Amino acid sequence: MRRLAGALAGLVLFGAGVAEARPLRVMALDQCADQYVLALRPDAELALSPRADDPDAWMRDRAAGRLRIRPTLESAIAFRPDVVVRYWGGEPRLLARLEATDVRVVTISDAKDFNDVRAAIRTVSKGLGVPARGEALTARMDARLRSAAPAPSAAKRSALYLTAGGFTAGKGTLVDAILGAAGFANAAPGPFFAPVSVERIALYPPARFVLGFFDQVRGDWRGPGRHPVVQRAAQGRVAARLPAAALTCPAWFAADAAAMLKAGA
C-alpha cells in the first residue's frame, strides 16, 4: 500500500508543476532533443536521454556529467520535469500521461529546409523560455551558411548523397538543402529518401559522391554503400564525408554539414 501511495503522490507532483523555488527541470526524450536542450538551456537541471553522449550526438562533449535517464513514465515521475522536449522519443504511457498534465511538451518538427530549422529553433527556445538564445543560435547557423555558400559565378556541381546503408536523399529533405547550400545540384533520381542499388551505381556512376554515416564503423557494415563495387565507383569522386553527428537531427548544425561539404570539395 505504501508503494502505491508513493507512486500516486509522484503522479500528482508530476502534473502539478513547480511548487517550490528550484532550477527549471527539462527532460529530453531522445538524442535530437538532447542537442537542443544542451545548446539552449545548459543552465537548467537537465535529464538527457541515454544516447546523449553517443558518437553520433553533435553536443556529446557537453553531455558529460549530466543526468541521463530512460524516456519512461517512471523516470518522469521521479524527475518531475517542468518542460519535456522531444523529436520522436517517449514511450506511449509517458506520452499519454504528458497530454493529461500541465507539463509543457515541446516537439521538434521535422525539417525539409533551413527555414524549417529556423522555425524549430524558434519553437524550442520559446518553449524553454529563452527566445533570445534561439535567435543567437539561428544567427550562428546563418553565418555558417554564408561561409558555405559558393561564389555567385560558380557553376553548380552534381553530387549523389549516399549512406552506408545504401540510401540517398532527394528533393524535400534537409540533405537536399545542405547540398544546395554548398552549391551542389542533387543527383538523386527522385524525391525524399530512397534506396540506391549497387547495380545502378555500377552502370551510372555519379560525377561526385557525398557520403553520410560512413564514420559509424559498426553501422550498416554490410550495407550496399560499403559494397566493393560502390567503393570502386566512388574512388576519386568523393566530395565530402559527412559525419553522422551532423545529420541525425533537424538542427542548426546542418549548416556545419554544408560548411564541411564546401571545405571537402
N, C-alpha and C positions, 0 to 999 in steps of 0.2 A: 504493500500500500504506500509506504514511504517513497519507493521508487516512482510509482505512478504519480504521486503528488508532486514530486520534484520535476518530472517531465512536463506535467501540466503547467506548473509555475514557469518553466522555461518557455513554453509556448506563449504564455501571457506576456512575458517580458520581451520575447522576440517580436511580438506585434505591437508592443506599447511604445516603442521609440526610446529616446533618451530621457531617463528620469533624473539623472544627476549630471553634474558638470564633468565631462571627460572628453578626450580627443574624439574626433569623428572616427567611426569604425566603418571600414569599407571592405567588403568581401568580393573577391574576383572569382568567377565561376569557371574560367578557362584561361588558356595561355594568352589569347588575344586581350582579354580583359586585364590580365596581369600587366601587359605593356602600358596600357592606358593609365591605370591607377598609379603605377610606379612613376610615370612621367608627370602626371598631373597632381597627384596628392601624396607625395613622399612623406609629407608631414603628418599624415593621418595614421591611425592604427590599422594596418593592413593585414588581411588574411588572404594570401595568394593561393593559387591552385598548385597541385603537386608538380606541374610541369613548368613552373615559373623560372627555374634555372636550367632547363634543358638546353642543349647546344643550339637548338633552332629558335630560341627565345631572344629577341633583339635586346631586351633590357636585363638579360640574365645576371650581369655583374651587379646590378642594383638590387637584385632579389636576395643577395647574400645576407644572412642573418634575419631575414623576415619570416614571420609565421607562415607556414603552408598547411592547408587543411583540405580535406576532400570536399567537393561541392555537394554535400548531402544535407538533408533536413537536420539530422542530429548535430552536424558541425555548425550549422547556422544557429541552432538553438543555444549551443554552448558559447558561440562568439557574439551573438546579439548585434548584428550589423545595423547601421543606420542607412547605409546605401549598399546595394548589390549591383555589380556591373557584370554583364555577360555578353558574349557574342553568340555562342552556340551551347555553352555548358549548362549543367544543372540537371539533377535527376527529376523525374516527373513529380514526386511527392514534394520536393522543395519548391518547384515552380508553382505548383498548385497552392502551397501554403503562402508563398510570396504574394500571390494575387489576392489573398484574403487578409493581408495585413497592411499596416501603414508604412512598411519598409519601402523606401524608394528604390525601384528597379530601373536601371539604365541599360538599354540594349544598344549594342554597336551594330549598325546596319551594314550589310554587305556593300561593296563599292565597285563600280564599273569604271570610274574615272576619278581624277583628283578633286573634282567638285564634290563628289560623294564622300571622299575622305575628309574634306573640309567640313562638311555637314556632320560627319560622325564625331570629329574633334569638338565641334561646337556643342553637340548634344551631350557628350560625356562630360566636358568641362563645366557646362551649365548644371548638369545633374550632380556633380561633385562640389558645386558652389565656388568654382574658380574660373569663371569665363575669361578673365584676363590672361590666365595661364594658357587657356586654349588658343587665344589669339596669338600669343607669343609662339606657341608650338606650330600654328599654321604659318606664321611668318618665317619660321625656320625652314619649314617644308618648302615654301615658295622660293626661298633663297637657294635651296638645293636644286630646285627645278630650273631656276635661272642659270645656275652653274652647269647643269646638264644639257641645256638647250644648245643645239648646233648653230653655227653661223647661218644667218638668213640666206646666204647664197649657196649653202651646202646642199648637195643632191641627197635625196633620201636613199638609204641603202636597205635592201631587203634582207630579212633575217627570220628564221624559224625558231620560236621558243620550244624547247623540248625538255621534259623532265626525265629523271632516271626511270620512272615507271612507264615512259613512252607516251606521255600526254603533251598536247600543245594547247595554246590559248589564243582564240581569235577575237574578233570584234565583240564588244560587250563585256570585256574582262579588264581588271585592273592591270594585268600583264600587258595587254594591248596598249593601255595608257602609258605604261612605263616605257615600252618600246618607242611609242610616238614622242614622248618627252625627250628621248635621247636622239631623235632624228632618224629612227628606223621605220621602214614600212613592214608591216606584219605579213609574213609569208604563210600564215596558217590558212588552210583551204576553206575553212568555214567559221562560223561564229562560236563563241563560248568555248568550253573545254571539251576536247575530243581526243581519242587515241590516234596515234600516227603509226602505221605499220612499218616494220623493218623493210618490207618489200618496196613500199613507196619511196622510202629514203634511198634505197639502193638504186632504184630506177630513175628517180627525180631528185637528186641531192640538192638541197637549197644552197644558195650562194654563201650564206653565213648561218651559224647556229648561235643561239643564246641558251646556254644550259642552266637549268634550275634544279636545285635539290641534289645535285651530284656530290655535294660535300657531306651528305649523310651516308657514310660508308656502308652501314648496315641496312639502309633504307632502299627497298626495291633492288637489292643487289643482283637479282636475276631478271630485272625488268628489261623491256625492249630497248630502253635508252642506253643500256650498258652492253647491248649486243655487239659482238666484234664487227659486224657489217656496218653498224651505225658509227662505231668508233673510227673505222677507216674513212667513212664518208665525212666525218667531222674533222678529220686531221687537217690542220692548217686553215680551218674555216670557222673557228670558234671566236666570236666577237667578244664574249664575256661569259664567265661562270658566276652566276648569282647565288649567294648562299641562301639556304633555307630560311634563316632568320629574317631576311629582308622580304620574304614572300608569303609568310604564313598568316598574315593578318592585314586587313584593310586599314592601314595606319600611315602616319606621316613618313615612316622610313621607306615607303615605296619610292619616295623621291631619292633616297640614298641608293636604291637599286638602279634608278635611272642614271645617277652620277657614276656609279660603278660601271654601268654599260658604256657610257661615253668614255670613261678612262680606259676601259679594256679595249675599246675599238680604236 
